[in-house]
Amino acid sequence: MRKLISTENMTHEEWLKIRQEGIGGSDIAGVLGLSPYKSALSVYMDKTGKDIKDQEENIPAELGLVLEPFMSKKFKVWILKEEGLDIDLKEMKFILQDDTIDYFLVNLDRYFEHPTRGFCPVEIKTTTEFKRKSWTEDEVPDEYYSQVQHQMMIIGPKCKWCYLIVLIGNNTIAVYVIPRNDKFIKDLRDRGTDFWKNFVQKDIPPAPDGSDSAGDALKDLYPEEYPEKQMVLPEEEEDELLEELKRHDDIKLKMKELKKEGDMIKQIVKSKIQDAELMMVCGRKITYKTMTTQDHMVKGSSYRKLAIGK
């Protein structure tokens, strides 16, 4: 790893400008298609300066920064209890750069020297109660797994482990010890390189992936139409798009068929529960209750709502 630039006394605007010049830890999951918040298209727009939206206030991100000292103390308590280590947990006051590829960048939250594991970054996360199910006993969400592998890639082969501490719903702290995955890192490096060389440097938008992020990016990229303008595609692109349109027609038909099948199953359930409010099926709870809407712009109404538990 190389120290690209000091972050001491760096303004947020300056940090954003540097961040725009490479693929950071928060970008890589979008490039790989593993993020629920970013797509390859939205990352491309950010790196090429086409993201025209003003930087909106991001309360969760700000809260995460405010809580970093608190979470650092919690991590020191955890590692003393679990591993018997009284560590010197440090801040990395530099943006780090890959040894050979300039556009791979990373910011570390904290790091320390482990007596047996060596140089270990510590990634700090906060999340809401609604995301609790995404954090299992043994696994972290894909976007954070890719982020810590990105960190270990840039730090270099000496970095074999990363610790991740997360605050869930303001009432639960969990710590994960994540080993280096060289196979994943190779794929990350290859796909990150392909993304930068073939899309960012050539200024060619990557294909959208169906995510909300890609949809928002397209709205920003093409905010309005030119009246009476008609797009004429090259013959090869036209043939490719025709195949996509055929797939779209097939999907619509399958969705229609699946909806009918789903409606039929619900009707079967209703025919079994009849006028009861509750029914248990091998431990699964099913309710069929009357719901009432209040008068507003239209007259209120009552209807029975079927709820099938997991």
Sequence and secondary structure as in RCSB ss.txt:
>XXXX:A:sequence
MRKLISTENMTHEEWLKIRQEGIGGSDIAGVLGLSPYKSALSVYMDKTGKDIKDQEENIPAELGLVLEPFMSKKF
KVWILKEEGLDIDLKEMKFILQDDTIDYFLVNLDRYFEHPTRGFCPVEIKTTTEFKRKSWTEDEVPDEYYSQVQH
QMMIIGPKCKWCYLIVLIGNNTIAVYVIPRNDKFIKDLRDRGTDFWKNFVQKDIPPAPDGSDSAGDALKDLYPEE
YPEKQMVLPEEEEDELLEELKRHDDIKLKMKELKKEGDMIKQIVKSKIQDAELMMVCGRKITYKTMTTQDHMVKG
SSYRKLAIGK
>XXXX:A:secstr
 EEEEE TT  HHHHHHHHTTSB HHHHHHHHT  SS  HHHHHHHHTT   S     HHHHHHHHHHHHHHHHH
HHHHHHHH      B   EEEE SS TTBEE  SEEEEETTTEEEEEEEEEE GGGGGGS SS   HHHHHHHHH
HHHHH TT  EEEEEEEETTTEEEEEEEE  HHHHHHHHHHHHHHIIIIITTT      SSHHHHHHHHHHS S 
 TT      HHHHHHHHHHHHHHHHHHHHHHHHHHHHHHHHHHHHHHHTT SEEEETTEEEEEEEEE   SSS  
 EEEEEEE  
